[in-house]
Amino acid sequence: MVEHKTFGFRLFNVINYFFFSVLGVICLVPFLIVLGSSFESEPNLKANGFALIPKHFTVFAYQTVFQLNAVMQSFLVSITVTVLGTLMALLVTSLLAYPLAQREMRFRGAILGFVLLTMLFSGGLVPWYILITKYLHLKDTLWVLIVPYLVNPFNMFVLKSFFETIPKEIVESARMDGAGYLRTFTSIIIPLSTPGLATIGLFYALNYWNDWWLSLNFIESDHLVPVQLLLKKMISNLTFISSQVDTSKFIQVPANGVQMATTIISIGPIILVYPYIQRYFVKGLTIGSIKG
C-alpha cells in the first residue's frame, strides 16, 4: 500500500518535530547546567553562578563527594531499596494482576472495585502513619522504604491489561499438557510479558530511586538515609557538607560544587538503566493501556 503524504500531513510532522525538539531542549538545558556547574571551581560558582560551560574545569567536587562516608552509605541504601523493592513490587503486582486478568475468577469484580477504590481514595496520612509505626512496626527499618510502594493500583491495571492480551489458547494448551497454574504463570506468562514487566519495573524503579518522603517521615538512623533525602539535606543546609568532610585534607569545601556533583551522581544509575529498558517501554505501555 502506497502512502500518500499530503501537504497537511507533512506540515503536521514539521510542527510536531519542531515542538518536541524545543521541548527536549528545554528539558535538557537544566541538566546540562547542573552537569557543567559540577565541574566548575567553587570561587567561580560563587562569583558567577551556575554555568553551562565551566570556565575553570575541575573534578574537585567529585573527589569531595567520594570522600563523604554519608554519601556512599546513602548510595548503598538507595541501590538496595531500588533493586529489592522493584523485584518485590513486580512479584506482588504480577501475582495480583494475573488472576484478575482471568474472567472466570470468582469475586473478580469485587476485588477490582476494591483496588480501584484505593486508587481514588486514601485513608489519610495519620491512619497510614499509625499503621506503619504501631501495627507493622516498620519505623526506622529498611523495609519501611520498600513495603508501602509494593503495589501501585495504576501499574496493576496496566499489567492486568497486558496479561489479557496473551492468547488464551496458549494457556489452555499448557493446561492440557498438565501444567498447573504456577507452572503456567512462571514458564509461559512471565516470558511472554517481558515488555509489560520491563515497563512496570521501570516505573517502580524510578519511584523507589527518587523517593525521599518515606525516609523523611520514618527514618531516624543516619545509616538508613537514602541518597535523595541526603541530597535534600545538602541543598537546604550547606553546613551539613562541611560537617561530613575532613577539613584537614581540603583547603576549602566546595559546597555548591558538591551539590551539583551529588545531583549528577544520583541520577546516573537511572540514566544508565533506561536505554536497556526503552526498547520495551512503548510496546509494554501501549499494549497495556489499550484495554481498560
N, C-alpha and C positions, 0 to 999 in steps of 0.2 A: 504494500500500500504506500503510495507516494504522498508525503505530507506537504501540503501547500502552505507555505508561511506567508501570511498576508502582511501588509504594512502595519496594521494594528497589532498583530502578534509580535512582530519584530520590535515595534516601539515599546510594547509592554515589557519585552525582555531587556531592552536597553535601560528603561526606567528601573526595572527590578534589579538589574546588576548594579546600577549606579546607587540606588538606595541602600542595598545591603553592603556595598563597598564602603560607603560613607559610614554606615552603622558599625561595620567591622573596625574601621579606623578609629572611630570614637571609643569603642571598647578597648582597642589595643593600646592607644596612646597612654592612658594612666598606668598600665602595666609597664610600658617602656620607660616611663618617667621614674617609676619605683626602681626598675632594674638599673637605669643609668645612675640614679642617686645612690644606689647601694655601692657603686664603685667610685663615688666622689669623696674627696677628702673632707674631714669634718669642718675645718675652717671655711672651706668654700661653701659647704652646705649652710653654715650659719650666716655667712656673708651674702650669698646669692640665692639661697633657697634651693628647692629641688631642681634637678637638671636632667634634660633628656640625654644629652651627651656630656659625660664628665670632663671637666677641664683639667683636673689633676687625677688621673686614674690610679686607684689603689685598691687592694684587696684587704686592707687593714680591718674593715668592718667584719668581713667573713672570718678572718683569723680570730677576732674577738668573740664572735658568736660561738665558734667551736671550742673556745676556752671556757664557755659558760656551762658548768655542770647542769644547771637547771634546764637549759635549752635541750641538751642531749637527752636528759631524763624525760622531758616532756615529749620529745620526738618518739622515744621508745613507747611511751604511754599511748600516743596518738596512733602509731602504727599498729600496736597490739589491739587497741579498741577497733580500729577500722577493719583490720583483717578478720579478727574473731567475730566482730559484730556483723560484718557483711555476710560471712558464711552462715552464721546462725540465723540471721534475718532471711536469707534466701531459703534456708531449710524450712523455717517455720511458715513463711509466706507461701511457698510452693505446696507444703503439706496442707495448708488451708485452702489454697486456690484450686488445686486439682480435684478434690472431692466435690467442691461447689461447682465445678465445670461439668459434673455428671448430672444430667437432668433426672435420672432415676433415683437420686439420693433423697432419703427421707428428711423432712424438715428443711429442705434446701432453701425454700423461700423465707422461712423464719430466720435462719442463720444469716442469709444475705441481708435481710432487713436489719438485723442486729449490727452487722458490720457497717452497713450504710449509716445507721444511727450514730455510731461512734465517729464517723467522718463529718457529720453535720453538727453534732452537739458534743460538748465535753462536760465533764463533771465539775470543772473549775480547778483553779490552782491549789487551793487549800486542801480539799479532799485528796487530790493527787499527791500532794506533799506528804500528807499523813499516811497514805497508803505505802509510799516508798520508804518512809522512815520508821513508822510504828509497826507496820504489819509485815512488810517484806524485809525490813532491816538491811537495806542496801546502802544506806548513807555512808559516805567515805569509803566506799569499796570500788573496785574496778567495774563490777557488774552494774553499778548504777549508771555508768556511761553506755551500757550495752542494752540492758533489758528494756528500758522504756521505748526504744526505737525498733524492737524486733518485728513488729507488724505495722505497716502503713496501709490503711484501707485503700487508698488510691492505687498503690502498687499492687495490692492483692487483686483488685478488679482488672487492672491491665493484664496481669499474669493469667488470671482466670479466663479472660477473653482469648489470650494466646493459646491456652490449653484447648479451648473449644474449637480452634481451627485445625487441630490434628484429626485426621480422618478416623472415624470410629471403626472402620473396617480393620485398621491396623491393630487397634486394641482388641477387637473381637477375635482376630486371628491369633493373637498371642494367648488369649484366654483359652481358645480351643486347643492350643498346643500344650496347655497345662500350666501356664504362667499365672501366678496369683496376683493380687492387687499390688503388693510391694514389688514383686519382680517386674511386673509390667511398668510400674512407675519409674523404677531405677534403671531398667535396661532399655526401655523404649521411649517413654515420655520425656525423661530428662535429656537424653542425647538429641531428640528432635526439637527440644525447646531452647537450644543454645542462644539464639538471638534474643528471645524474651528474657531468659535468665541473665544474660550479659547486660541488657538494658536496665533491668530492675537492680542488678548488682551494682551498676554504676550509680544509680540513684541513691542506694543505701550507702555506698562508699563515700559519696560526696557529703551526705548528711552526717555520717559519723566523723569524717575528717574535719568538716567545717564547724561542728557544733562546739560551743563554749558555754551555752546556757545551763546545761545539766551540771557541768563541773562547777559553775559559779554558785549554784544552789545547793549542791550536795557534797562537794569535795572540800575537805579541810586540810588534808595532808599534802605537803608540798611535793612529795614524790608521786602523787597521782594526778597532778595538774597537766592537762593536755596542752599541746603547743598553741592552740588558738587562744585559750584563756591566758597563757603566758604572754602571747603577743599583745593581747588586750591590756594586760598589766603594764607591758613595756611602753605602749603608746600613751597610756594615761599617766604613767609615773616614770619619768626619766631617771630618777634616783634609784629605782629598782635595778637598773642595769649596772650602775656604779657599785651597788652593794653586792653584786654577783661576780665582780671581776677582781682579780688580784692586782691591785694598782701598782704593786712593785714591778710588774712586768710591762706596764704600759705608761707612757708619758701622759696620755690623755685618753679617756674613754670616749669612743666615737658613738655617743648615744643615738643621734639621728641616723647615722650610718648603720648601726646595729638594728634599728627598727626596720630600715629598708631591706637589709640583708636577711633578717628573720622572716620578713614577709615573702621574699623571693623563695627562700628555702622551704617555707611552709606550704607553698602552692606547687612546689616542684614535683612531689610524688604523683599528684593528680594529673598534672600535665603529661608526665611520662606514661601513666596508665591509659589515659584517654585514647591515644592513637590505636592501641591494640583492641579497644572495645568499640571504636567508632564504626567499624565495618558492620557490626551487628546492630548499631543503635537505631538507624532509620527503619530497618526491617522489623526489629523487635517492637518498636513503639507504634508503628503504623498498623501492623497486623493486630497487635494487642488492643488497639483503640477502635477498631472497626466495629466490633460487636460489643454493645454495652452489656 
